[in-house]
Amino acid sequence: MLQEARIHRIKALLATFGQVSTERIAQDLGVSRETARRDVLALEAEGRLRRVHGGVVCVVDEGREPPLAVRQAVRAKEKRAIARAAVRLVQPGHTLLIDAGSTTTLLAEELSSMSGLTLVTNGLNVALKLAGAEGGRSANQIILLGGSINAELAATHGDITVAEIHRYHADIAFTSPVGISAQHGATSFEQSEAAIARAMTAQARRVVILADHSKIGQHSRLTYRSLADIDAVITDARARTLPALAEMRAAGAEAVSYTHLTLPTTP
């Protein structure tokens, strides 16, 4: 992996979680600790992070998710596997609520080959992917929610968007949080994003969370759905060994019927 790609991944980790250990950076990038240390020093020189005992902390926009363009390049294989698994839960005739994000954009690509669906989303990229790459007429009904535009996220948001969501009763809501944990459930950093996800999950018969392994056991500042109210979490194979996953399974089993689908990553 080129240093530029590694730097993007480190920025994404920091923007999402605020503080990351050096060991986690090396593991997530699949590089040696020495390589991770050199990349950390380069980012420190740019003023993007500060080294602390055992790792680094973000000094710019701590706790925020990185821009969508950055997230789309991070853990793409895992996200693709998650999207393909999520499609297995969908049947013709279903109405789906889908929020904006890099994983849900990949889900939209997978769903675009299906027919007979009603797909409601606030994501501009999600809507375009659902419409299909050929520009022809879709075999599904695609509804893009109105509201204010968030250009960075490529999504609509605000009171108008939330009000429109409440017009629909969906079979499944697919959302992708900043983090998910036993204690905090599914969380977001931005109030506007949390409001969208909260409304979507409230209007669906089933709530399905799409979260790659880096989000398991993590949390941000706003809970939009407790673990007890989540029906399924789809993640990738690298989550298998995380202690946080065992905590989530135990907490979910006590509270509600909770499904975790562990998938092999694509080659």
N, C-alpha and C positions, 0 to 999 in steps of 0.2 A: 504494500500500500504506500502511495506517495505521501510525503510529509503534508502536502496541502490537504489531502483527504483526511489524514489523521488529525490535523488542526481543526478541520470542520467538525469532526466527531467529538473532539474534546470540548469545543465551544458548545456543541449541542448538549452534552452531558452537564456542563456547568450552567447553561441557561435553563435547563430543566430542573436540576436538583440543587444548585447553589454551591454545594460542597461535595467534592468527590475525592476518594482516596487514590493515591498513586497506583496501588495494586488494582483497583477497579479500572482505571484508565488503561493499564497494560492489558488486563484481561479482556476488556471490551474491544480494544483495537487489535488484539491478537499479536502484540509485540512484546519485546523484552522490557523490563523495568527501566533499563538504561535508555532505550529509545523513547519511552514515555517521559522520562526525566528531561531529555533534550527538548522534546516538544513543549513540555511545561515551561522550561526556561525561555523558550522562544515566545510563548504567550505572555509570560511575566514581563518580558522586555517590551511588549506592546501595551502593557498596562491592563490586560484583559483579566488577569487573575492575581491572586496573592497566595504564596506558599505558606502553609501552616503545618503543624506536626502531623505527619501521616498522609498529607494530601494537599489539596488546593481549594480555595474558595473563590467564587465569582465576585468581581468588584464592579461589574456592569450589569444592570437589570437583573439582579439576583432573584432567582426563583421563576423567571419567565421562561416560556418555551422559546426556542430559536425560531427565526422566520421559516415559513413553510418550505421555501426552496432548500434550506439547509436540512430540514427534517426529512424531506423526500429522498435525500442521498444517504441517510443514516439507517442502517439495519434493513435495507430494502428487501433482502432475501427472506428475512424473518417476517416482515410485514406482508410480503406476497403469500407466504404459507398461511399466515393468519387469515388473510382475505379469502383464500381458497377454502379454508375450513368453514368460515362464516357462511359462505354461499350454500353449504350443505344444509343449513337450517332454514333456507328459504324455499317456498313452494309457490307455483303459479297461483295468482289470486291474492297474494299477500300484499298488504300495505306496509311500507317500511319508512321509518324516520331515520335519517342519517345525518350526523353532524359533519362539520368541516375538519379536515386533517389529512395528513399524509397516508395513514393506514386506511382511512375510509375512502380516499381517492382510489387506492388500489382495489378496495372492495367494489367500488363503482365499476371499475374495468371488468371485474369478474362477473358482475351482475348484468352488464350490458349485453351479454350473449343470451340472457334469459328472456322470457316473454310473459305477458299477462300480469305484470306487477304494477303497483302504484308506488312511486318513489318520491318521497318528500324530503328536501334537503335545504340547508342554508349555505352549502358549499358551492361556490361557482365552479371549481374544478371538478367536484363530484358530479354536478349536473351535466357538465360537458362530457365527462367520461361515460355517464349513463346514456347520453344521447348517441354514443358510438363514434368511432374514429372516421367512419366513411361519410359522415355528414348526411346520411339518409334518414328516413323516418324511423324512429324507434318503435319497437314492438311493445314498449311499456309506456305508461303515463308518467311523465317526469314533471314534478312541480318544484320550482325554485321559489323559496320563501322570500317575501319582500322585506324591506327594512333598510337600515343604514348600511353602507358598505365599509367593511374592514379590508383595505387593500392588502395589508401585510398577510392576513390570513386567507384572503380571497374568499370572503364569506359575508353574508348579511347578518346583522345583529340588532339588538335594541328591542324596545317595547312592541314595535309593530311586528317584528319577527316572532317574538314570544306569543303575541296574541294570535297570529296566524297558525302557529303550531297547535294551539288549543282547539282549532277547528277540526282536527283529525284524530281518529282513533286507529292506532296502528297495531299490527300483529307483532312487530319487532322494532325496537329502537336499537340502532347500532351507534355507539359512541366510543371515542378513544380519548381517555383522560391523560393528564400529565402524570398521574401516578395512581396506584390502587393498593390499599393495604387493609389488613384485618381491622385495625382500629379506626381508620378514617374513611374507608370505602373508596369510591371513585372521586378524584379531586381535580380541580382546575386552578390556574393562577388568576386568570382574568375574570372579573365579575360578569362581563358580557358573555363569555364562553360558558361559564358555569350556568348562567340563566337559560341559555339555549339547551344545554344538555339536561338540565333539571326538568325543563318543560317537555322535552322529547321523551325522557324516561317515564315521566308521569302519564303520558298519553299512550303508552304501549302496553300490550298484554304481556310481552316478554322483554326483558332488558338484557342486552348482550354487550359486554365490554370487550373491546379489542385492545390488547396491551402487550407489547413485546416485553421480553425479560427485563429490560432496563427499568421498566415502570413498576414491576412487582415489588411490593414492600415500600414503595416511595409514596410521598404525599406532597401536595401543595396546599395553599392556604384556604381553599374553598371546597367543601364537600358538596357534591351535587346528587350523590346516591349512596346510601349506606350499603354495606356488604349484604346485610339481611334482605335488601330489596333488589339484589342483582340475581338474575337467573342463570347466567353463564358468563364465564371469562375465557376468552380464547387467547392463548399465548403461544410462544415457541418453545422448542425443546430445551433451550438453555436455561429455562426457568425451573427445570426439574429439581436441581440441587439447591435451590434457594430456600433458606429457612423460612423466609416470609411467605412462601407458597404453602408450606405446611401449616403455618398460622392461619392463613386465609381459608384453607380447606377445613380446619378444625372449627373456626369461627362460623363459617358458612353452614357447616353440617349441623351445628347447634341451633342456628337461627332459621334456616330455610333450606329448601332443596337447592343445592348449589352444584353447578357443573363446571368442571375445569377440563378443557380439551388441550392436551399436550401434543404438539405436532412436530414431526421432523422438519428441519429447515430444508429448503430446496437446494440441490447441489449448486 
